[in-house]
Amino acid sequence: MSRPTRIRGLVWSVAVMVIGSGLVFGPPGGAAAEEAAYVGWAEVLPGLAQGYEPTSADLCRSGSSKCVDAVIREMERRFRPLEDACDHDAVFSLTYLRTTERYREATSDGTFFTDTAFLNHQDAVFADYYFRVYDAWHRGDRSQVPPAWAVAFSAADDRSVSGLGNILLGMGGHVNHDLPLVLAEIGLVKPDGSSRKEDHDRVDRFLQQLVGPLVAEVAERFDPTADDASLTGTTLDETAAFQMLAEWREEAWRKAELLVAAPTPSARALVEATIAEDAAVKSRMIVEATRYRPFLTSSASRDAYCASRG
């Protein structure tokens, strides 16, 4: 079997491996399934606090769209040196930048979500989780890096997985580990007591449109094999990638419900530990599915291609 043929089923293989491993968390209580130097966040935006206060003068606490614009500028600032160095961390940096840009487009008229300001606030808090863990890893403070992120950053440092692997590992660390914590922290219900799940699910709509163009851009700029999993004339592999991401996001909401429902600090700590381990297991499976094989494949051609792009 040729190498391109082996690669074509890669997204499906990863999806089957990761989703097929089984959900660690089920719906609680019968709920219906539905290299930049360290820069403190306060230097980028006006004093981000985690609480959402619509009347606050703080752009991010009030959920201003200007806060999302500032997040994008910070992502661009961090991405540029990674791109110039052909650093493997550049792949997820670009992934997150494009995702946030697409989110900004989706919210431009204020009607896509039922509570755009709250989602803007969530966008900033979520990005802050990534910025802080990225900076901790690259300044050597590994004790502040969750296991799933350690897997992702190690793979980028070692240049041991494909460009598609870098995309999936970054998504895995951020969605499987960070997202449940963010959701539980900023709140699952509106002031009137209704659920914010509807807006959470609406994010999937623009993510579905993002997957194909994103993988194509990574292939064009960094790793020409990144889109080898695409079957010409079909959207099968893009669909598989999106369905895996949608599954992760559904799990993240259910995990957040368990965090909020934890009756004691020790019970919550146990849920957090399980979240961390579950995310790490998924990330290790992604590494196995996307890693280069010594003496057979390596990142050399990918790195040479990226360097040739200037």
Secondary structure as the mmCIF struct_conf table of DSSP 4:
data_model
#
loop_
_struct_conf.conf_type_id
_struct_conf.id
_struct_conf.beg_label_comp_id
_struct_conf.beg_label_asym_id
_struct_conf.beg_label_seq_id
_struct_conf.end_label_comp_id
_struct_conf.end_label_asym_id
_struct_conf.end_label_seq_id
HELX_RH_AL_P HELX_RH_AL_P1 ARG A 3 ARG A 8
TURN_TY1_P TURN_TY1_P1 GLY A 9 GLY A 9
HELX_RH_AL_P HELX_RH_AL_P2 LEU A 10 ILE A 19
TURN_TY1_P TURN_TY1_P2 GLY A 20 SER A 21
BEND BEND1 VAL A 24 VAL A 24
HELX_RH_3T_P HELX_RH_3T_P1 PRO A 28 GLY A 30
HELX_LH_PP_P HELX_LH_PP_P1 ALA A 31 ALA A 33
HELX_LH_PP_P HELX_LH_PP_P2 ALA A 36 TYR A 38
HELX_RH_AL_P HELX_RH_AL_P3 TRP A 41 VAL A 44
TURN_TY1_P TURN_TY1_P3 LEU A 45 PRO A 46
BEND BEND2 GLN A 50 GLY A 51
TURN_TY1_P TURN_TY1_P4 PRO A 54 THR A 55
BEND BEND3 ALA A 57 ASP A 58
TURN_TY1_P TURN_TY1_P5 LEU A 59 GLY A 63
HELX_RH_AL_P HELX_RH_AL_P4 SER A 65 ASP A 84
TURN_TY1_P TURN_TY1_P6 ALA A 85 CYS A 86
TURN_TY1_P TURN_TY1_P7 HIS A 88 HIS A 88
HELX_RH_AL_P HELX_RH_AL_P5 ASP A 89 ALA A 106
TURN_TY1_P TURN_TY1_P8 THR A 107 ASP A 109
BEND BEND4 GLY A 110 GLY A 110
BEND BEND5 PHE A 112 THR A 114
HELX_RH_AL_P HELX_RH_AL_P6 THR A 116 HIS A 138
TURN_TY1_P TURN_TY1_P9 ARG A 139 GLY A 140
HELX_RH_3T_P HELX_RH_3T_P2 ARG A 142 GLN A 144
BEND BEND6 VAL A 145 VAL A 145
HELX_RH_AL_P HELX_RH_AL_P7 PRO A 147 ASP A 158
TURN_TY1_P TURN_TY1_P10 ARG A 159 ARG A 159
STRN STRN1 VAL A 161 VAL A 161
HELX_RH_AL_P HELX_RH_AL_P8 GLY A 163 MET A 171
HELX_RH_PI_P HELX_RH_PI_P1 GLY A 172 ASP A 178
HELX_RH_AL_P HELX_RH_AL_P9 LEU A 179 ILE A 186
BEND BEND7 LEU A 188 LEU A 188
STRN STRN2 VAL A 189 VAL A 189
TURN_TY1_P TURN_TY1_P11 PRO A 191 ASP A 192
BEND BEND8 GLY A 193 GLY A 193
STRN STRN3 SER A 195 SER A 195
BEND BEND9 ARG A 196 ARG A 196
HELX_RH_AL_P HELX_RH_AL_P10 LYS A 197 ARG A 221
TURN_TY1_P TURN_TY1_P12 PHE A 222 PHE A 222
TURN_TY1_P TURN_TY1_P13 PRO A 224 ALA A 229
TURN_TY1_P TURN_TY1_P14 THR A 232 GLY A 233
HELX_RH_AL_P HELX_RH_AL_P11 LEU A 236 ALA A 261
BEND BEND10 PRO A 263 THR A 264
HELX_RH_AL_P HELX_RH_AL_P12 PRO A 265 THR A 290
STRN STRN4 ARG A 291 ARG A 291
TURN_TY1_P TURN_TY1_P15 PRO A 294 LEU A 296
BEND BEND11 SER A 299 SER A 299
HELX_RH_AL_P HELX_RH_AL_P13 ALA A 300 SER A 308
TURN_TY1_P TURN_TY1_P16 ARG A 309 ARG A 309
#
